[in-house]
Structures are given as C-alpha cells and as structure tokens.
Amino acid sequence: MNKLMIAVAVTILGASTAKAAPLYECGGDPACQAKRDSMSRATYERNINQCLASAGATREQWRAHAVPKPAADKVRACLAARG
C-alpha cells in the first residue's frame, strides 16, 4: 500500500513539473524570454542588438549558434551586465 501511495505521489509531482517546464523554455522567442526575464520585448531587443554589435556578431549568427566562442562569451557577459 505504501508503494502505491509513493507511486501516485511521484506521478502527480512529475505531471505538475512537466506542465511548468514550458514556462521557462522559450526556444529563442524574444517575447517569451523578455517575459521570463521580467523585461519588455523592446528592452530585450535593444540589449541583444547592442551586445551582438559590440562583439561583431549578427542576430542570424546568434540564432544559428555560429558566433565564435570568444565573441559569444562577450555577448553573454554583456547581456548578464544589462540584467
């Protein structure tokens, strides 16, 4: 009986976790990321564009994961500094 109760509890917790996961997985959607990060889409767009420009990269390269590691590290540091 205890094993059954534990199995039910684990199933319920697993289902609630699966429903919550998409709230944090934005798949590169700027509006979703801005909402997740509590900033407006315009602020996110301005930040990502300025950070990419300072690293000499483009949005297309960023989306394609084609930014070289040193430049990508610079972009990530810039974004972290901007909140």
N, CA, C and O atoms as a GROMACS GRO file, in nm:
protein
  332
    1MET      N    1   0.082  -0.119   0.000
    1MET     CA    2   0.000   0.000   0.000
    1MET      C    3   0.087   0.126   0.000
    1MET      O    4   0.056   0.224  -0.069
    2ASN      N    5   0.195   0.123   0.079
    2ASN     CA    6   0.285   0.238   0.083
    2ASN      C    7   0.350   0.262  -0.053
    2ASN      O    8   0.366   0.377  -0.095
    3LYS      N    9   0.387   0.155  -0.121
    3LYS     CA   10   0.449   0.168  -0.253
    3LYS      C   11   0.352   0.230  -0.352
    3LYS      O   12   0.392   0.310  -0.437
    4LEU      N   13   0.225   0.194  -0.342
    4LEU     CA   14   0.123   0.250  -0.429
    4LEU      C   15   0.107   0.400  -0.404
    4LEU      O   16   0.098   0.477  -0.499
    5MET      N   17   0.105   0.440  -0.279
    5MET     CA   18   0.091   0.582  -0.244
    5MET      C   19   0.212   0.662  -0.294
    5MET      O   20   0.197   0.773  -0.344
    6ILE      N   21   0.330   0.604  -0.280
    6ILE     CA   22   0.450   0.671  -0.328
    6ILE      C   23   0.447   0.684  -0.479
    6ILE      O   24   0.482   0.789  -0.533
    7ALA      N   25   0.404   0.581  -0.548
    7ALA     CA   26   0.395   0.585  -0.694
    7ALA      C   27   0.297   0.692  -0.739
    7ALA      O   28   0.324   0.764  -0.836
    8VAL      N   29   0.184   0.703  -0.672
    8VAL     CA   30   0.084   0.805  -0.706
    8VAL      C   31   0.141   0.945  -0.682
    8VAL      O   32   0.124   1.034  -0.766
    9ALA      N   33   0.209   0.965  -0.570
    9ALA     CA   34   0.267   1.095  -0.539
    9ALA      C   35   0.373   1.135  -0.642
    9ALA      O   36   0.377   1.249  -0.687
   10VAL      N   37   0.457   1.040  -0.680
   10VAL     CA   38   0.561   1.068  -0.779
   10VAL      C   39   0.498   1.102  -0.914
   10VAL      O   40   0.546   1.192  -0.983
   11THR      N   41   0.393   1.032  -0.951
   11THR     CA   42   0.325   1.059  -1.078
   11THR      C   43   0.264   1.198  -1.077
   11THR      O   44   0.276   1.271  -1.176
   12ILE      N   45   0.201   1.236  -0.969
   12ILE     CA   46   0.139   1.369  -0.960
   12ILE      C   47   0.246   1.477  -0.965
   12ILE      O   48   0.229   1.577  -1.036
   13LEU      N   49   0.354   1.460  -0.892
   13LEU     CA   50   0.462   1.559  -0.894
   13LEU      C   51   0.526   1.567  -1.032
   13LEU      O   52   0.559   1.676  -1.078
   14GLY      N   53   0.544   1.455  -1.097
   14GLY     CA   54   0.602   1.454  -1.231
   14GLY      C   55   0.514   1.526  -1.331
   14GLY      O   56   0.564   1.597  -1.418
   15ALA      N   57   0.383   1.508  -1.321
   15ALA     CA   58   0.290   1.574  -1.413
   15ALA      C   59   0.290   1.724  -1.391
   15ALA      O   60   0.285   1.800  -1.488
   16SER      N   61   0.296   1.769  -1.266
   16SER     CA   62   0.296   1.913  -1.241
   16SER      C   63   0.426   1.976  -1.288
   16SER      O   64   0.426   2.090  -1.334
   17THR      N   65   0.537   1.905  -1.277
   17THR     CA   66   0.665   1.956  -1.324
   17THR      C   67   0.666   1.965  -1.476
   17THR      O   68   0.720   2.061  -1.531
   18ALA      N   69   0.607   1.869  -1.544
   18ALA     CA   70   0.603   1.870  -1.691
   18ALA      C   71   0.521   1.988  -1.741
   18ALA      O   72   0.554   2.047  -1.844
   19LYS      N   73   0.416   2.023  -1.671
   19LYS     CA   74   0.335   2.138  -1.712
   19LYS      C   75   0.409   2.269  -1.690
   19LYS      O   76   0.390   2.364  -1.766
   20ALA      N   77   0.493   2.277  -1.589
   20ALA     CA   78   0.564   2.400  -1.557
   20ALA      C   79   0.683   2.424  -1.648
   20ALA      O   80   0.722   2.539  -1.669
   21ALA      N   81   0.743   2.320  -1.703
   21ALA     CA   82   0.865   2.334  -1.781
   21ALA      C   83   0.853   2.430  -1.898
   21ALA      O   84   0.945   2.511  -1.917
   22PRO      N   85   0.746   2.428  -1.979
   22PRO     CA   86   0.740   2.518  -2.093
   22PRO      C   87   0.743   2.666  -2.056
   22PRO      O   88   0.773   2.750  -2.141
   23LEU      N   89   0.712   2.700  -1.931
   23LEU     CA   90   0.717   2.840  -1.890
   23LEU      C   91   0.859   2.895  -1.898
   23LEU      O   92   0.878   3.016  -1.912
   24TYR      N   93   0.958   2.808  -1.888
   24TYR     CA   94   1.097   2.852  -1.886
   24TYR      C   95   1.172   2.818  -2.015
   24TYR      O   96   1.284   2.866  -2.034
   25GLU      N   97   1.115   2.738  -2.101
   25GLU     CA   98   1.180   2.701  -2.227
   25GLU      C   99   1.117   2.784  -2.339
   25GLU      O  100   1.007   2.753  -2.385
   26CYS      N  101   1.187   2.887  -2.381
   26CYS     CA  102   1.131   2.982  -2.477
   26CYS      C  103   1.169   2.953  -2.621
   26CYS      O  104   1.110   3.011  -2.712
   27GLY      N  105   1.264   2.867  -2.645
   27GLY     CA  106   1.302   2.833  -2.782
   27GLY      C  107   1.348   2.951  -2.865
   27GLY      O  108   1.329   2.951  -2.987
   28GLY      N  109   1.409   3.051  -2.802
   28GLY     CA  110   1.460   3.165  -2.876
   28GLY      C  111   1.358   3.273  -2.907
   28GLY      O  112   1.391   3.369  -2.977
   29ASP      N  113   1.235   3.261  -2.857
   29ASP     CA  114   1.132   3.362  -2.881
   29ASP      C  115   1.159   3.483  -2.791
   29ASP      O  116   1.152   3.471  -2.669
   30PRO      N  117   1.189   3.601  -2.850
   30PRO     CA  118   1.224   3.718  -2.770
   30PRO      C  119   1.114   3.761  -2.673
   30PRO      O  120   1.145   3.802  -2.560
   31ALA      N  121   0.989   3.754  -2.713
   31ALA     CA  122   0.880   3.796  -2.625
   31ALA      C  123   0.872   3.705  -2.503
   31ALA      O  124   0.852   3.751  -2.391
   32CYS      N  125   0.889   3.576  -2.525
   32CYS     CA  126   0.887   3.479  -2.415
   32CYS      C  127   1.006   3.501  -2.322
   32CYS      O  128   0.991   3.499  -2.200
   33GLN      N  129   1.122   3.522  -2.380
   33GLN     CA  130   1.242   3.543  -2.299
   33GLN      C  131   1.230   3.671  -2.217
   33GLN      O  132   1.270   3.675  -2.101
   34ALA      N  133   1.174   3.775  -2.278
   34ALA     CA  134   1.157   3.901  -2.206
   34ALA      C  135   1.062   3.884  -2.089
   34ALA      O  136   1.086   3.936  -1.980
   35LYS      N  137   0.954   3.811  -2.112
   35LYS     CA  138   0.858   3.786  -2.004
   35LYS      C  139   0.924   3.705  -1.893
   35LYS      O  140   0.907   3.734  -1.775
   36ARG      N  141   0.999   3.603  -1.933
   36ARG     CA  142   1.068   3.520  -1.836
   36ARG      C  143   1.168   3.602  -1.756
   36ARG      O  144   1.182   3.582  -1.635
   37ASP      N  145   1.236   3.693  -1.821
   37ASP     CA  146   1.340   3.772  -1.756
   37ASP      C  147   1.285   3.902  -1.698
   37ASP      O  148   1.362   3.984  -1.647
   38SER      N  149   1.154   3.921  -1.704
   38SER     CA  150   1.087   4.040  -1.649
   38SER      C  151   1.137   4.170  -1.712
   38SER      O  152   1.159   4.269  -1.642
   39MET      N  153   1.153   4.169  -1.843
   39MET     CA  154   1.187   4.292  -1.913
   39MET      C  155   1.100   4.300  -2.038
   39MET      O  156   1.048   4.198  -2.085
   40SER      N  157   1.084   4.419  -2.089
   40SER     CA  158   0.999   4.434  -2.208
   40SER      C  159   1.070   4.378  -2.330
   40SER      O  160   1.192   4.361  -2.332
   41ARG      N  161   0.991   4.349  -2.432
   41ARG     CA  162   1.050   4.297  -2.555
   41ARG      C  163   1.142   4.401  -2.618
   41ARG      O  164   1.248   4.368  -2.671
   42ALA      N  165   1.102   4.528  -2.612
   42ALA     CA  166   1.185   4.635  -2.669
   42ALA      C  167   1.320   4.643  -2.597
   42ALA      O  168   1.423   4.661  -2.661
   43THR      N  169   1.318   4.630  -2.465
   43THR     CA  170   1.443   4.632  -2.389
   43THR      C  171   1.530   4.513  -2.426
   43THR      O  172   1.650   4.527  -2.443
   44TYR      N  173   1.468   4.395  -2.437
   44TYR     CA  174   1.544   4.275  -2.475
   44TYR      C  175   1.605   4.294  -2.614
   44TYR      O  176   1.723   4.264  -2.634
   45GLU      N  177   1.526   4.343  -2.709
   45GLU     CA  178   1.576   4.363  -2.846
   45GLU      C  179   1.693   4.461  -2.846
   45GLU      O  180   1.794   4.437  -2.912
   46ARG      N  181   1.678   4.571  -2.773
   46ARG     CA  182   1.785   4.671  -2.768
   46ARG      C  183   1.911   4.610  -2.707
   46ARG      O  184   2.021   4.629  -2.759
   47ASN      N  185   1.895   4.536  -2.597
   47ASN     CA  186   2.011   4.476  -2.530
   47ASN      C  187   2.082   4.375  -2.619
   47ASN      O  188   2.204   4.379  -2.633
   48ILE      N  189   2.006   4.284  -2.679
   48ILE     CA  190   2.070   4.180  -2.761
   48ILE      C  191   2.137   4.242  -2.883
   48ILE      O  192   2.246   4.200  -2.921
   49ASN      N  193   2.073   4.341  -2.945
   49ASN     CA  194   2.133   4.405  -3.063
   49ASN      C  195   2.262   4.478  -3.026
   49ASN      O  196   2.361   4.469  -3.099
   50GLN      N  197   2.262   4.551  -2.914
   50GLN     CA  198   2.382   4.624  -2.873
   50GLN      C  199   2.494   4.528  -2.833
   50GLN      O  200   2.610   4.551  -2.864
   51CYS      N  201   2.459   4.422  -2.764
   51CYS     CA  202   2.561   4.326  -2.721
   51CYS      C  203   2.621   4.251  -2.840
   51CYS      O  204   2.742   4.229  -2.846
   52LEU      N  205   2.536   4.213  -2.935
   52LEU     CA  206   2.587   4.146  -3.054
   52LEU      C  207   2.675   4.240  -3.136
   52LEU      O  208   2.780   4.198  -3.186
   53ALA      N  209   2.633   4.366  -3.149
   53ALA     CA  210   2.712   4.462  -3.225
   53ALA      C  211   2.849   4.484  -3.160
   53ALA      O  212   2.950   4.494  -3.229
   54SER      N  213   2.852   4.491  -3.027
   54SER     CA  214   2.980   4.512  -2.958
   54SER      C  215   3.074   4.393  -2.976
   54SER      O  216   3.196   4.409  -2.968
   55ALA      N  217   3.018   4.276  -3.000
   55ALA     CA  218   3.100   4.156  -3.021
   55ALA      C  219   3.126   4.130  -3.170
   55ALA      O  220   3.199   4.037  -3.204
   56GLY      N  221   3.068   4.212  -3.257
   56GLY     CA  222   3.088   4.194  -3.400
   56GLY      C  223   3.011   4.076  -3.458
   56GLY      O  224   3.056   4.013  -3.554
   57ALA      N  225   2.895   4.046  -3.400
   57ALA     CA  226   2.814   3.933  -3.446
   57ALA      C  227   2.676   3.983  -3.489
   57ALA      O  228   2.636   4.095  -3.459
   58THR      N  229   2.604   3.897  -3.560
   58THR     CA  230   2.469   3.932  -3.606
   58THR      C  231   2.365   3.841  -3.541
   58THR      O  232   2.398   3.738  -3.483
   59ARG      N  233   2.239   3.883  -3.551
   59ARG     CA  234   2.130   3.801  -3.497
   59ARG      C  235   2.124   3.666  -3.568
   59ARG      O  236   2.097   3.564  -3.505
   60GLU      N  237   2.148   3.666  -3.698
   60GLU     CA  238   2.144   3.541  -3.775
   60GLU      C  239   2.250   3.443  -3.724
   60GLU      O  240   2.224   3.324  -3.706
   61GLN      N  241   2.371   3.494  -3.700
   61GLN     CA  242   2.477   3.409  -3.645
   61GLN      C  243   2.438   3.357  -3.507
   61GLN      O  244   2.462   3.241  -3.475
   62TRP      N  245   2.380   3.445  -3.425
   62TRP     CA  246   2.342   3.407  -3.288
   62TRP      C  247   2.238   3.298  -3.291
   62TRP      O  248   2.248   3.200  -3.217
   63ARG      N  249   2.136   3.314  -3.376
   63ARG     CA  250   2.029   3.213  -3.385
   63ARG      C  251   2.081   3.080  -3.437
   63ARG      O  252   2.034   2.974  -3.397
   64ALA      N  253   2.180   3.086  -3.526
   64ALA     CA  254   2.236   2.964  -3.586
   64ALA      C  255   2.348   2.904  -3.499
   64ALA      O  256   2.409   2.804  -3.538
   65HIS      N  257   2.374   2.964  -3.384
   65HIS     CA  258   2.481   2.918  -3.295
   65HIS      C  259   2.615   2.919  -3.369
   65HIS      O  260   2.697   2.829  -3.351
   66ALA      N  261   2.635   3.020  -3.453
   66ALA     CA  262   2.756   3.029  -3.534
   66ALA      C  263   2.850   3.141  -3.488
   66ALA      O  264   2.945   3.174  -3.558
   67VAL      N  265   2.825   3.197  -3.371
   67VAL     CA  266   2.913   3.301  -3.317
   67VAL      C  267   3.033   3.231  -3.253
   67VAL      O  268   3.014   3.142  -3.170
   68PRO      N  269   3.156   3.271  -3.289
   68PRO     CA  270   3.274   3.208  -3.229
   68PRO      C  271   3.272   3.222  -3.076
   68PRO      O  272   3.217   3.319  -3.023
   69LYS      N  273   3.332   3.127  -3.006
   69LYS     CA  274   3.324   3.122  -2.860
   69LYS      C  275   3.368   3.251  -2.792
   69LYS      O  276   3.297   3.296  -2.702
   70PRO      N  277   3.480   3.313  -2.829
   70PRO     CA  278   3.518   3.437  -2.759
   70PRO      C  279   3.413   3.547  -2.775
   70PRO      O  280   3.383   3.619  -2.680
   71ALA      N  281   3.358   3.560  -2.894
   71ALA     CA  282   3.254   3.661  -2.917
   71ALA      C  283   3.125   3.625  -2.844
   71ALA      O  284   3.058   3.712  -2.790
   72ALA      N  285   3.091   3.497  -2.843
   72ALA     CA  286   2.970   3.453  -2.772
   72ALA      C  287   2.983   3.478  -2.622
   72ALA      O  288   2.886   3.517  -2.557
   73ASP      N  289   3.102   3.454  -2.568
   73ASP     CA  290   3.125   3.482  -2.426
   73ASP      C  291   3.109   3.631  -2.396
   73ASP      O  292   3.055   3.670  -2.293
   74LYS      N  293   3.156   3.714  -2.490
   74LYS     CA  294   3.143   3.859  -2.474
   74LYS      C  295   2.995   3.899  -2.476
   74LYS      O  296   2.952   3.984  -2.398
   75VAL      N  297   2.917   3.839  -2.566
   75VAL     CA  298   2.774   3.869  -2.574
   75VAL      C  299   2.704   3.827  -2.445
   75VAL      O  300   2.624   3.903  -2.391
   76ARG      N  301   2.734   3.708  -2.396
   76ARG     CA  302   2.671   3.660  -2.272
   76ARG      C  303   2.706   3.749  -2.154
   76ARG      O  304   2.620   3.778  -2.071
   77ALA      N  305   2.830   3.793  -2.146
   77ALA     CA  306   2.872   3.881  -2.036
   77ALA      C  307   2.800   4.016  -2.046
   77ALA      O  308   2.758   4.072  -1.945
   78CYS      N  309   2.787   4.066  -2.167
   78CYS     CA  310   2.716   4.192  -2.190
   78CYS      C  311   2.570   4.180  -2.148
   78CYS      O  312   2.517   4.268  -2.081
   79LEU      N  313   2.505   4.071  -2.188
   79LEU     CA  314   2.365   4.050  -2.152
   79LEU      C  315   2.348   4.036  -2.001
   79LEU      O  316   2.252   4.086  -1.943
   80ALA      N  317   2.441   3.967  -1.938
   80ALA     CA  318   2.434   3.950  -1.792
   80ALA      C  319   2.450   4.084  -1.721
   80ALA      O  320   2.385   4.110  -1.620
   81ALA      N  321   2.536   4.170  -1.775
   81ALA     CA  322   2.557   4.301  -1.714
   81ALA      C  323   2.435   4.391  -1.728
   81ALA      O  324   2.411   4.479  -1.645
   82ARG      N  325   2.358   4.368  -1.834
   82ARG     CA  326   2.239   4.452  -1.858
   82ARG      C  327   2.115   4.398  -1.788
   82ARG      O  328   2.008   4.457  -1.798
   83GLY      N  329   2.129   4.288  -1.720
   83GLY     CA  330   2.016   4.236  -1.643
   83GLY      C  331   1.938   4.137  -1.717
   83GLY      O  332   1.840   4.084  -1.665
   0.00000   0.00000   0.00000
